[in-house]
Amino acid sequence: MNKNGDVVEILEQLYDDYCSGYSFLRLLGLTYITGIDSLPKIQQRDNWDESEFNRKREILNKVELIIINEAKRILSYFQEGLIKIVDENTYRDYRSEKDKVELTINCEELDIQRKSSVIIDVSNIKTSKELHLTLKESLEFPNFYGENWDAFWDSITGLVELPEKIEFVGWRILEINLPKDVAILKELLINYNNKSYGLKTVFIFN
């Protein structure tokens, strides 16, 4: 890990790489989206009050050791030939299953603050596209989000960590406007909580 670089920018790039298909970067990606993604970057320092800037970036002290150790762990697999990049966004992973700990770890194990709640206003949504764009923005899906329910499931189970609580405002109106999409969305959210590897999220449908 380059000490001269901005950890926020480095993790942002690693998160983008993870979303592009490099699943071995999952732990570093989760580290980024569980609080660090909202931190000001060093290049933005002049736009902040100095004390507020430093206060917001205090979380970096908490996760620095996690980041360094994980970076060293992944690098060692490259050095040993157990992970090999074979093409853009394509790699070969020759590790044993017990070494792929990054695929099962979650926010609790990282001991990083998980976002507490998100309110999603769906009262004015009239089309499926509008719904997917709202979900993408509210839940911070990657730019390549495919705006369909398969992509939604892939995103909430592998690309982002959902907050502790999600409240949908205008749900009953949405049920009238998009009954089929609402039924699929609700089923996927229920299935998400049934997955043993994920943290539970409270869903409120108002």
N, C-alpha and C positions, 0 to 999 in steps of 0.2 A: 504494500500500500504506500503510495507516494505521499510522504508527509507534507510536501509542498503544494499538493493539490487540495481542492475543496472537497471534503468528504461528501457533502450534499450532492455536488455535481458528479462525483465518481459513482455514487450509489444510484443516481438517476440514470446514468449510462448503463450500469449493470442491470438495472430493472428493465430498461428497454431491451437489452440483450436477452434477458430471461423471457420477456414477452415474445421475443422473436423466435423462441424455440430452444434456448439453452437452459434446460430444466435444472441442470446442476447449479445454477445461480439462484435457485428459489429462495434459499435462506437470506441471501443478500438482498434479493428483491423484496421480500417481506419486511426486512429491516427498513428499507426505504419507504414503503407505503404505510407503515404503522407509526407515522408521526414525523419522520424526517422530510417527507415530501412537502410538508407545509413550512419548512424552515427557510429563512432568507439565506441566499447564497452570499459568499464573500464579495462577489462583484456588485452586490446590491447594498453593501455596507453603508455607503454614503447616503442612501435613502432612508436610513433608520437612525433613531436615537441610539447612541452607543450602548447605554445600559440595557435598553429593550432588546437590541440586537444580540447582546451577549446572553441575556436571560433566555431568549428563545432557543439559542443554540446550546444551552446547557445539557440537553438530552444527548448530545454527541459524546459527552464524557462518559455517559452511562453505557453506550453501545460500542465505544471504540474497541474494547477488547474483543467483543463478539465479532466485529467486522474484521479485525486483524487476524484472529484465529481462524475464521472461516476462509478468508482469502488465502492464508497459508495452507489450509487443508486442501482446498481445491487445486492450488498450484502444485502441491505435491503429487496429486493424481496425474497431472499433465507431465510432470517430470518423470514419473514412473511408467508413463505410456498407457495408463488406465483410462484416460479420457483423451480423445483425439478429435480435432476439428477436421472434417473431411470435405466440407463445402460450406458455402454461406448458409448459416442457420441450421447446419446439419453436423452432427457429431456421433462418434461411437463411444459407448460407455462400457468398459470391461470390468467395472467394479463389482464386488459381491453386493447382494441386496442389503446386508447389514452396514455397508459403507455409504449407502445412499440416504443418509439420515436427513438430508435437506428436503426430501420429498414428503416427509411425515411431520416435521416440526411445525409448531404453530405459534401464535403470538404469546400465549401463556408461557411457553418454554423459552421464548426469547426474552421474556420479562420486559417487554416494551409496551408502552401505553397504547391500548387499543381505542380507536375512536368510539366514543360513548353512544352517540345517536345521530341519525340523519332523518330529516323530514323531507318527504318527496310529495310535492303538490301535483296531483294527477287530475285535478278537477276540470281543466280546460283542454285535455288531450282528446283529440278526435280520430287520430289514425295510429296504426301500429308503428309506423316510422317515428311519429312524435313520441310515442311511449318509449321506444328503444333509445332514442336520443336523450330523453329525460333520464332514463336509468343509467345510461352511459355517463352523463355529466354528474349525476348525483352520487353514483357509486365509484366514480373515477376509473372507469374501464379504459384500457389502452386505446390509442387512436385507431388501431386496425379492427376494433370491435365490429363484428359482422352484421349487427342489427337483426338478429333472428334468435329464436329460443335455444337452438343448439349452442350458439355463440354465448348467449347469456349464461347457460349452465357451465360452459367451459370457463367463463370469466369468474363466476362466484366460487367455483370449486378449485381453481388452479391459478388464477391471475391476481385476484384481489382478496383482501381479508375484510369481510363484512363487519360493520360496527356492531356494538352490543344491542342496539335497538334501531329499527327502521319503522317510521310512522308514515303511512300513506294517507294524505289528506285528499278528500274527494273520491274515495274508493267506490262509493255507491254510484256516483255519477259515471265513473269509468266502467263499472259493470254494465251500465245501460249502453254506453257508447261502444265498448269493445268487449262484449261478453266472452268471446272465444279466447282472446288474448289474456283477459283477466283470469280465466279458469286455468290456463297454462301457467301463467306467472305464479299464481297462488300454489299450484301443485309443485312447481319447482322450488319455491321457498320452503314448503313443508318438507320436501325431500332433502333439501340442504341441511335442515336441522336433524334429519334422521341419519346423516352420514357421521359415523363415529369419529372420523379423523378431523372434523371441523369443529370450531367453537360455535356454540349455540347463539342464535340471534333472535331477539324478541321482535315479532312482526305485528304491527298494529294497523288495522284496516278501518279507517274512519270515513 
